[in-house]
Amino acid sequence: MQKGLAPHGPDGKSIILHHMTQRNESLIAEVTQTFHKDNSSVIHINPNTIPSGISRSEFNKWRTDYWKNRANDF
């Protein structure tokens, strides 16, 4: 986490940061990859016909900073 990488969850895979409303300014939830995959149709409110409201380049930078800061909680 101190290097900006996500920790591993109980499923042994990296934790995912999920945008609750599929927009940059939406709340973020830390979820396991297994939860994200198993509940994909429930947690993704936008159908595939609507473009994502998330800027991936901005989010990738933010995500790295998030995990670095989150490491301070431990």
Secondary structure as UniProt FT lines:
FT   TURN            2..3
FT   TURN            10..11
FT   STRAND          16..19
FT   TURN            20..21
FT   TURN            24..25
FT   STRAND          28..31
FT   HELIX           33..38
FT   HELIX           40..43
FT   TURN            48..49
FT   HELIX           56..70
FT   HELIX           71..73
//
